[in-house]
C-alpha cells in the first residue's frame, strides 16, 4: 500500500469503522464497570 493512500483511508470514516470503534468502546466500558451497560442503554 502507498503511504499517501493509507493516510486517505484513515481520514475517511466508513460506517463499518464507526461500528467497530463503538463496539470496542462499549466492550471496554462494560469491562471497566458493569453498571455502565445499564447507563449506556438509557442514553
C-alpha distance matrix in Angstrom:
0.0 3.8 6.4 8.6 6.9 6.9 10.3 11.5 10.8 12.8 15.5 16.2 18.3 18.6 21.9 20.4 18.9 22.4 24.1 22.1 22.8 26.4 26.9 25.8 28.2 31.0 30.7 30.7 33.7 35.6 35.2 36.4 39.4 40.5 42.4 39.3 38.8 42.1 41.5 38.1 39.6 42.3 40.0
3.8 0.0 3.8 5.5 5.1 6.4 8.8 10.1 10.7 12.6 14.6 15.8 18.5 19.4 23.0 22.0 20.2 23.4 25.6 23.9 24.1 27.7 28.6 27.4 29.4 32.5 32.5 32.2 35.0 37.3 36.9 37.8 40.8 42.1 43.8 40.6 40.3 43.6 42.6 39.2 40.9 43.4 40.8
6.4 3.8 0.0 3.8 5.4 5.3 6.4 8.9 10.0 10.8 12.7 14.7 17.4 19.0 22.6 21.8 19.4 22.3 24.8 22.9 22.6 26.2 27.4 25.9 27.5 30.8 31.0 30.3 33.0 35.5 35.0 35.6 38.7 40.3 41.9 38.6 38.7 41.9 40.7 37.5 39.4 41.8 39.1
8.6 5.5 3.8 0.0 3.8 5.5 5.2 6.5 8.8 10.1 10.8 12.8 16.0 17.8 21.6 21.4 19.2 21.7 24.6 23.3 22.8 26.2 27.8 26.7 28.0 31.2 31.8 31.3 33.7 36.3 36.2 36.7 39.5 41.1 42.4 38.9 39.0 42.0 40.6 37.3 39.1 41.3 38.4
6.9 5.1 5.4 3.8 0.0 3.8 5.4 5.2 6.4 8.8 10.1 11.0 14.0 15.2 18.9 18.6 16.8 19.6 22.2 21.0 21.1 24.5 25.8 25.0 26.7 29.7 30.2 30.1 32.5 34.9 35.0 35.8 38.5 39.7 41.2 37.7 37.4 40.4 39.3 35.8 37.3 39.7 36.9
6.9 6.4 5.3 5.5 3.8 0.0 3.8 5.4 5.0 6.3 8.7 10.1 12.4 13.8 17.4 16.5 14.3 17.2 19.7 18.1 18.0 21.6 22.8 21.7 23.4 26.5 26.8 26.6 29.1 31.5 31.4 32.2 35.0 36.3 37.9 34.5 34.3 37.4 36.4 33.0 34.7 37.1 34.5
10.3 8.8 6.4 5.2 5.4 3.8 0.0 3.8 5.4 5.2 6.3 8.9 11.6 13.9 17.5 17.4 14.7 17.0 20.0 18.7 17.9 21.3 23.0 21.9 23.0 26.3 27.0 26.4 28.7 31.4 31.4 31.8 34.6 36.1 37.3 33.8 33.9 37.0 35.5 32.2 34.1 36.2 33.4
11.5 10.1 8.9 6.5 5.2 5.4 3.8 0.0 3.8 5.4 5.1 6.4 9.8 11.8 15.6 16.1 13.9 16.1 19.2 18.5 18.0 21.1 23.1 22.5 23.6 26.6 27.7 27.5 29.5 32.1 32.5 33.1 35.5 36.8 37.8 34.2 34.1 36.9 35.4 32.0 33.6 35.6 32.6
10.8 10.7 10.0 8.8 6.4 5.0 5.4 3.8 0.0 3.8 5.5 5.4 7.8 9.1 12.8 12.7 10.7 13.3 16.0 15.2 15.2 18.4 20.0 19.6 21.1 23.9 24.8 24.9 27.0 29.4 29.9 30.7 33.2 34.2 35.4 31.9 31.4 34.3 33.2 29.7 31.1 33.4 30.6
12.8 12.6 10.8 10.1 8.8 6.3 5.2 5.4 3.8 0.0 3.8 5.5 7.0 9.4 12.8 12.6 9.7 11.8 14.9 13.8 12.9 16.2 18.1 17.2 18.3 21.4 22.4 22.1 24.2 26.8 27.2 27.7 30.2 31.5 32.7 29.2 29.1 32.0 30.7 27.3 29.1 31.2 28.5
15.5 14.6 12.7 10.8 10.1 8.7 6.3 5.1 5.5 3.8 0.0 3.8 6.4 9.6 13.0 13.9 11.2 12.4 15.9 15.6 14.4 17.1 19.6 19.1 19.5 22.6 24.1 23.8 25.3 28.1 28.9 29.1 31.4 32.7 33.5 29.8 29.8 32.5 30.8 27.4 29.2 31.0 27.9
16.2 15.8 14.7 12.8 11.0 10.1 8.9 6.4 5.4 5.5 3.8 0.0 3.8 6.4 9.9 11.3 9.4 10.6 14.0 14.3 13.7 16.1 18.5 18.7 19.4 22.0 23.7 23.9 25.4 27.9 28.9 29.6 31.5 32.5 33.1 29.5 29.1 31.6 30.1 26.6 27.9 29.8 26.8
18.3 18.5 17.4 16.0 14.0 12.4 11.6 9.8 7.8 7.0 6.4 3.8 0.0 3.8 6.6 8.2 6.2 6.9 10.3 11.0 10.5 12.5 15.0 15.5 16.2 18.5 20.3 20.8 22.1 24.5 25.8 26.5 28.3 29.0 29.7 26.0 25.4 27.9 26.6 23.0 24.2 26.2 23.3
18.6 19.4 19.0 17.8 15.2 13.8 13.9 11.8 9.1 9.4 9.6 6.4 3.8 0.0 3.8 5.3 5.2 6.5 8.8 9.9 10.7 12.4 14.3 15.5 16.7 18.4 20.1 21.3 22.7 24.5 25.9 27.2 28.8 29.0 29.8 26.3 25.2 27.6 26.8 23.0 23.7 26.0 23.4
21.9 23.0 22.6 21.6 18.9 17.4 17.5 15.6 12.8 12.8 13.0 9.9 6.6 3.8 0.0 3.8 5.4 5.1 6.2 8.6 9.9 10.5 12.2 14.2 15.3 16.3 18.2 19.8 20.9 22.3 24.2 25.7 26.8 26.7 27.3 23.9 22.5 24.7 24.0 20.2 20.5 22.9 20.5
20.4 22.0 21.8 21.4 18.6 16.5 17.4 16.1 12.7 12.6 13.9 11.3 8.2 5.3 3.8 0.0 3.8 5.4 5.1 6.1 8.6 9.8 10.5 12.3 14.2 15.2 16.4 18.2 19.9 21.0 22.5 24.3 25.8 25.6 26.7 23.5 21.9 24.5 24.2 20.5 20.8 23.6 21.7
18.9 20.2 19.4 19.2 16.8 14.3 14.7 13.9 10.7 9.7 11.2 9.4 6.2 5.2 5.4 3.8 0.0 3.8 5.4 5.1 6.1 8.5 9.8 10.6 12.3 14.1 15.3 16.4 18.2 20.0 21.1 22.6 24.4 24.7 25.9 22.5 21.4 24.3 23.7 20.0 21.0 23.7 21.5
22.4 23.4 22.3 21.7 19.6 17.2 17.0 16.1 13.3 11.8 12.4 10.6 6.9 6.5 5.1 5.4 3.8 0.0 3.8 5.4 5.1 6.0 8.4 9.8 10.4 12.0 14.0 15.2 16.3 18.1 19.8 20.9 22.3 22.6 23.3 19.9 18.9 21.4 20.5 16.8 17.8 20.3 17.9
24.1 25.6 24.8 24.6 22.2 19.7 20.0 19.2 16.0 14.9 15.9 14.0 10.3 8.8 6.2 5.1 5.4 3.8 0.0 3.8 5.5 5.1 6.0 8.6 9.8 10.4 12.0 14.0 15.2 16.3 18.1 19.9 21.0 20.7 21.6 18.5 16.8 19.5 19.2 15.4 15.9 18.9 17.0
22.1 23.9 22.9 23.3 21.0 18.1 18.7 18.5 15.2 13.8 15.6 14.3 11.0 9.9 8.6 6.1 5.1 5.4 3.8 0.0 3.8 5.5 5.1 6.2 8.7 9.9 10.6 12.2 14.3 15.4 16.5 18.4 20.2 20.2 21.7 18.6 17.3 20.4 20.3 16.7 17.7 20.9 19.3
22.8 24.1 22.6 22.8 21.1 18.0 17.9 18.0 15.2 12.9 14.4 13.7 10.5 10.7 9.9 8.6 6.1 5.1 5.5 3.8 0.0 3.8 5.4 5.1 6.2 8.6 9.9 10.6 12.3 14.3 15.4 16.5 18.4 19.1 20.3 16.9 16.3 19.5 18.7 15.3 17.0 19.8 17.8
26.4 27.7 26.2 26.2 24.5 21.6 21.3 21.1 18.4 16.2 17.1 16.1 12.5 12.4 10.5 9.8 8.5 6.0 5.1 5.5 3.8 0.0 3.8 5.4 5.1 6.1 8.5 9.7 10.4 12.2 14.1 15.3 16.4 16.6 17.5 14.0 13.1 16.0 15.3 11.7 13.2 16.0 14.2
26.9 28.6 27.4 27.8 25.8 22.8 23.0 23.1 20.0 18.1 19.6 18.5 15.0 14.3 12.2 10.5 9.8 8.4 6.0 5.1 5.4 3.8 0.0 3.8 5.5 5.2 6.0 8.4 9.9 10.6 12.2 14.2 15.5 15.2 16.7 13.8 12.3 15.5 15.7 12.3 13.4 16.7 15.7
25.8 27.4 25.9 26.7 25.0 21.7 21.9 22.5 19.6 17.2 19.1 18.7 15.5 15.5 14.2 12.3 10.6 9.8 8.6 6.2 5.1 5.4 3.8 0.0 3.8 5.5 5.2 6.0 8.6 10.0 10.6 12.3 14.4 14.9 16.8 13.9 13.2 16.8 16.7 13.7 15.6 18.7 17.6
28.2 29.4 27.5 28.0 26.7 23.4 23.0 23.6 21.1 18.3 19.5 19.4 16.2 16.7 15.3 14.2 12.3 10.4 9.8 8.7 6.2 5.1 5.5 3.8 0.0 3.8 5.5 5.1 6.1 8.6 9.8 10.5 12.2 13.2 14.5 11.2 11.2 14.6 13.8 11.0 13.5 16.2 14.8
31.0 32.5 30.8 31.2 29.7 26.5 26.3 26.6 23.9 21.4 22.6 22.0 18.5 18.4 16.3 15.2 14.1 12.0 10.4 9.9 8.6 6.1 5.2 5.5 3.8 0.0 3.8 5.4 5.1 6.1 8.5 9.9 10.6 10.6 11.8 8.7 7.9 11.3 11.2 8.4 10.4 13.5 12.8
30.7 32.5 31.0 31.8 30.2 26.8 27.0 27.7 24.8 22.4 24.1 23.7 20.3 20.1 18.2 16.4 15.3 14.0 12.0 10.6 9.9 8.5 6.0 5.2 5.5 3.8 0.0 3.8 5.5 5.2 6.2 8.7 10.2 10.0 12.3 10.1 9.1 12.9 13.6 11.3 13.1 16.3 16.2
30.7 32.2 30.3 31.3 30.1 26.6 26.4 27.5 24.9 22.1 23.8 23.9 20.8 21.3 19.8 18.2 16.4 15.2 14.0 12.2 10.6 9.7 8.4 6.0 5.1 5.4 3.8 0.0 3.8 5.5 5.1 6.3 8.8 10.0 12.3 10.0 10.4 14.1 14.0 12.3 14.9 17.6 17.1
33.7 35.0 33.0 33.7 32.5 29.1 28.7 29.5 27.0 24.2 25.3 25.4 22.1 22.7 20.9 19.9 18.2 16.3 15.2 14.3 12.3 10.4 9.9 8.6 6.1 5.1 5.5 3.8 0.0 3.8 5.3 5.1 6.2 7.7 9.0 6.3 7.5 11.0 10.5 9.2 12.2 14.4 14.2
35.6 37.3 35.5 36.3 34.9 31.5 31.4 32.1 29.4 26.8 28.1 27.9 24.5 24.5 22.3 21.0 20.0 18.1 16.3 15.4 14.3 12.2 10.6 10.0 8.6 6.1 5.2 5.5 3.8 0.0 3.8 5.5 5.3 4.9 7.3 5.9 5.7 9.3 10.2 9.3 11.5 14.1 14.8
35.2 36.9 35.0 36.2 35.0 31.4 31.4 32.5 29.9 27.2 28.9 28.9 25.8 25.9 24.2 22.5 21.1 19.8 18.1 16.5 15.4 14.1 12.2 10.6 9.8 8.5 6.2 5.1 5.3 3.8 0.0 3.8 5.6 6.3 9.6 8.9 9.4 12.8 13.6 13.0 15.3 17.8 18.4
36.4 37.8 35.6 36.7 35.8 32.2 31.8 33.1 30.7 27.7 29.1 29.6 26.5 27.2 25.7 24.3 22.6 20.9 19.9 18.4 16.5 15.3 14.2 12.3 10.5 9.9 8.7 6.3 5.1 5.5 3.8 0.0 3.8 6.8 9.0 8.2 10.2 13.1 13.0 13.0 15.9 17.8 18.2
39.4 40.8 38.7 39.5 38.5 35.0 34.6 35.5 33.2 30.2 31.4 31.5 28.3 28.8 26.8 25.8 24.4 22.3 21.0 20.2 18.4 16.4 15.5 14.4 12.2 10.6 10.2 8.8 6.2 5.3 5.6 3.8 0.0 3.8 5.4 5.6 7.9 10.1 10.3 11.2 13.8 15.3 16.3
40.5 42.1 40.3 41.1 39.7 36.3 36.1 36.8 34.2 31.5 32.7 32.5 29.0 29.0 26.7 25.6 24.7 22.6 20.7 20.2 19.1 16.6 15.2 14.9 13.2 10.6 10.0 10.0 7.7 4.9 6.3 6.8 3.8 0.0 3.8 5.4 5.9 7.9 9.4 10.4 12.1 13.9 15.6
42.4 43.8 41.9 42.4 41.2 37.9 37.3 37.8 35.4 32.7 33.5 33.1 29.7 29.8 27.3 26.7 25.9 23.3 21.6 21.7 20.3 17.5 16.7 16.8 14.5 11.8 12.3 12.3 9.0 7.3 9.6 9.0 5.4 3.8 0.0 3.8 5.3 5.6 6.5 8.7 10.4 11.3 13.2
39.3 40.6 38.6 38.9 37.7 34.5 33.8 34.2 31.9 29.2 29.8 29.5 26.0 26.3 23.9 23.5 22.5 19.9 18.5 18.6 16.9 14.0 13.8 13.9 11.2 8.7 10.1 10.0 6.3 5.9 8.9 8.2 5.6 5.4 3.8 0.0 3.8 5.5 4.9 5.8 8.5 9.7 10.7
38.8 40.3 38.7 39.0 37.4 34.3 33.9 34.1 31.4 29.1 29.8 29.1 25.4 25.2 22.5 21.9 21.4 18.9 16.8 17.3 16.3 13.1 12.3 13.2 11.2 7.9 9.1 10.4 7.5 5.7 9.4 10.2 7.9 5.9 5.3 3.8 0.0 3.8 5.4 5.1 6.3 8.7 10.3
42.1 43.6 41.9 42.0 40.4 37.4 37.0 36.9 34.3 32.0 32.5 31.6 27.9 27.6 24.7 24.5 24.3 21.4 19.5 20.4 19.5 16.0 15.5 16.8 14.6 11.3 12.9 14.1 11.0 9.3 12.8 13.1 10.1 7.9 5.6 5.5 3.8 0.0 3.8 5.5 5.4 6.4 9.2
41.5 42.6 40.7 40.6 39.3 36.4 35.5 35.4 33.2 30.7 30.8 30.1 26.6 26.8 24.0 24.2 23.7 20.5 19.2 20.3 18.7 15.3 15.7 16.7 13.8 11.2 13.6 14.0 10.5 10.2 13.6 13.0 10.3 9.4 6.5 4.9 5.4 3.8 0.0 3.8 5.6 5.2 6.8
38.1 39.2 37.5 37.3 35.8 33.0 32.2 32.0 29.7 27.3 27.4 26.6 23.0 23.0 20.2 20.5 20.0 16.8 15.4 16.7 15.3 11.7 12.3 13.7 11.0 8.4 11.3 12.3 9.2 9.3 13.0 13.0 11.2 10.4 8.7 5.8 5.1 5.5 3.8 0.0 3.8 5.4 5.5
39.6 40.9 39.4 39.1 37.3 34.7 34.1 33.6 31.1 29.1 29.2 27.9 24.2 23.7 20.5 20.8 21.0 17.8 15.9 17.7 17.0 13.2 13.4 15.6 13.5 10.4 13.1 14.9 12.2 11.5 15.3 15.9 13.8 12.1 10.4 8.5 6.3 5.4 5.6 3.8 0.0 3.8 5.5
42.3 43.4 41.8 41.3 39.7 37.1 36.2 35.6 33.4 31.2 31.0 29.8 26.2 26.0 22.9 23.6 23.7 20.3 18.9 20.9 19.8 16.0 16.7 18.7 16.2 13.5 16.3 17.6 14.4 14.1 17.8 17.8 15.3 13.9 11.3 9.7 8.7 6.4 5.2 5.4 3.8 0.0 3.8
40.0 40.8 39.1 38.4 36.9 34.5 33.4 32.6 30.6 28.5 27.9 26.8 23.3 23.4 20.5 21.7 21.5 17.9 17.0 19.3 17.8 14.2 15.7 17.6 14.8 12.8 16.2 17.1 14.2 14.8 18.4 18.2 16.3 15.6 13.2 10.7 10.3 9.2 6.8 5.5 5.5 3.8 0.0
